[in-house]
């Protein structure tokens, strides 16, 4: 960004004062020849920097128009969506007008996004989620979706087909046997010193650590439990998941997870901990 004439002029004065060879130039008059020359150079530098700024903006705009948009670009644009704000005409940037920083931040409903290419057709798959009042991942509200859909239609490249996944979480069902240290845990998995259930805490923590649309790797889940206090052997008997179908209305049936699984909705929610049994290790 171009510096102002005053800033450049002050910088030149500071440079002059730092050079002992120029000590003879000591007049404080605003019309001293040497001061006028510094002002002329400052103004010329300002004009030059302004030209550079204009050139940079023009080149950036040209590159924006010519460069094919990447999956990362689409993801960033999804996260920049602002509910109840309009776009600047003929642009993909929101008009924030006199809105405060707090209002702008509150309008950014979508907190998580992942954009991938369909493996079966020429189409982008856009997965989105927000957070509820408790900080838990959830779909964006129904009243927000039409606005977001219109936004995507406005900013996408011509001819690009987009499918938006704004679903409830994939439900994860875990069947486990936990061999525990009876000196630390009770028969129902409660840590004697704190009254908490470390296995359930570790599983919840593991789910939070998964990146949005990240791959659930069962071996990593077991590794997480292996270092949990009071756990001797975490045995994963079976893992299943179910998700909202293509119609976006209801869940399908549970299906087994063999080794790993990417959630259809972009995120998992553990069904419950009813299928975890505890066996005293001896």
N, C-alpha and C positions, 0 to 999 in steps of 0.2 A: 504494500500500500504506500502510495506517495506521501512523503513527509511534507508538512506545511513549509511555506517560505520562511516563517519565523524560526521553526526548528532547524532548518538547514543553515540559516544565517547565524543562529546562536552557536551551532556546531563549528562553523567557520571561524567565528570570533574566538572560541575556545582553542582551536588549533593555532590561531595567530598568537594568542597570549602564551601558549606553551613553547613558542619558538623564540629563543633569545635574539636571534638575528633580526627580528622584526620589532624589537623594543622601541625603535625610533618612531614607529607609528603609534603615537600616544594620544592623539587628539580625541577628545570626547564629543566633538561636534558631529551631529547626525549627517552633515553635508560634507564631512571630510572626504577627500577623494578616495582614500583607501577603503573607507566604510561604504561609499557608494559602489565601488567595484565589488566588494564582498556581497552587497545586496543584489547586484546584477548577476553574479555567479549563483547566488542562492535561488534567484527567480528562474534562471536558466536550468538549474538542476531540478527545480520543482516541475517545470514544463517537461523535462526529459523523463522524470520518474512517472509523471502522469501518462505520458505516451506509452511507457513500458507497461503500466497497469492496464491501459486500454488494449494494447496488443495481447497481453496475457489473457485478458477476458475474452477477446475475440477468438484466440487460438483454443482456449478451453471450451468455448461454446461450439466451435467447429468440430473438435474431437468428440464432444458429447453427442453431436448429431450423427457423426460418422461411425463411432465405435459401437459394435454390437453389445447390448447389455448382457452382463453376466448373471449367474445365479446369485452371486454375492450382491450385485446391484439391486436385484429384485427383493432380496431379503432385507437390505437396508431400507428400501422404500416402504416395505411393509411395516417395519418398526417405526418409520417416520409418520405413519398415518395419524392424523389428528381429527378426532370426532368433533363435529359442530364447527369446523373451520373449512373455508373454501380455498381452492387453489388460485394462485395468481394466473390470470388469463394467459393461455398458450404456454403454460409451464407445468412442471411437476413439483413445484414448491408451494407450500402453504402460505397464505396471506395472514400473518399474525397481527397485523395492524397495531393497535394499542394494547394488546393482551399482555398480561404480566407473565413472568417466568413461571409462576405457580399455575396459572391457567393453561399455559402451553403444555407444561409437564402433565397436568391432570388430563388433558385431552388425548394424550398418547396412550390409548387403551391397550394396544397390543404390546405385551411384554416379551413374548417368545415367538420366534418364527424360524421355519426351515423351508428352503425351496429346493426341490429336486426335479429332475426330468423323469417323465414316465418311461418305463421300460417297454411299454406295449404300443404307445402311440406318440405322435408329436404334440406334447402337452407338458406344461409345467404344473407340478403339484406344490401348492402353497399350504403349509401347515401353520396354524396360528393358535395362540392361547394367551389368556390374560391371567390375572391373579384375583382371587376373591378377597374378602375382608380379612381373612386369616393368612393370607399369603400363599394359599394353595392354588395350583394351576387349575384353570377352568376355561371353558369356551367363552368367547366374547358374547355379550348379551344379544338377544334377538333384535332389539331395536337399533343396535349398532351395525349389524351385518349388512343391511342394504347400503348404508353409506360407504362402508369399506369396499363392497363389491363395485359400486360406482367409481370409487377412487381407483381401483385396480384396472377397470376398463379404460379409464382416462389416461393412465400413465404407461400402460403396457405397450410394447412394440406392436405395430400393425401385423395382423395375421397370427399372433401368438395366442394359443388357447391356454386358459388357466382353470384349474380346478382347485377350489379352496376347501381345505379340511379344517372345519371348526367344530370338532366333536368333543363329547365327553371322553374322559380318559379310558385307555385300554385297561381292563380289569385283570390284575395278576393274581393267580391263585397258587399258593405255595404249600406243598405237603413236605414236612421236614421232621426229622428225628434229631433232637439235640442231646448229645451226651454231655452232661454237665458235671462240674465239680461240686459235690454236696457240701463242701466247706464254705462255698461262696454263694450258691444259689439254692432256692427251695425247689420242691418237686414241681411247682408250676412256673419256674423260671424267674422268680423274683430275687433280685440281688439283696442279700440279707442286710447289708449295711445301709443301703439307701432306699429300699422299698420299690425301686424301679425294675423294669424288665429289660435288661441289656440287649437281649436278642431282638426284641421288637424295636428298641431304639436304634440298633445297628441297621436293621432292615429299612427303617424310615430314613435314616441318614444316607444309606446307600442309594435310595430312590432319588433323594434330593441332589445327590452328587452326579446322577446321570445327566448328561447334557440334553437339551431339548432335541427330540428326534434321534437321540443317541441309542446305540445298540446295547440292549441288555444281554450281558454275557454271564451265563449261570456260574461258570467257574469263578468269575470275579466276585459274584455275590457270596459264594462259599468262602472265598479268601477273606472277605470282609468279616464274616462270622468267626472265622478261625482265630482271629486276633481279638475277639470280644472277650472281655473278662468273664471268667466263670465257665466258658465254653471249652470243652475238651475236643469233641468231634462234632462238626456240623454235617449232618447227612441229608442231602437233598433227595428226597424220594421221587418227587415229581413236580413239574412246573407247568402251568397252563395259563393261557390268556384268552380273552374274548374282547371284541371291539365292535364299534358301531359299523354297520354295513354300508354299502355304497349309497344307499338311499338316505343315509344320515338320520335315521329314525330310531332304530332299535338295535340292541346287541345280538350278535350271533351266538353260537354255542362255543363253549370252551374248547380250545385246541391245544395239544401238547406242544411244549417248547423243547426241542431236542438239545440245542447247544446255545443258541443266541436268537434274539428277536428284536426287530425295530418296531416300535409301536405305530400303529396306523394313525392314531390321533396325534402322535408326537410325544406322548408321555403316558406313564403307567400310574395306576393306583392299586395298592395292595388291597385285595378283597377284605380280608380279615386275617386274624392269627389263629383261627380255630383249628387249623390242620397242623399245628406245631405241637409235637409231643416231646416230653422231657424224660430222659433216661439217665439215672445216676451212673456215673462212670466209676468203675472199680477195677 
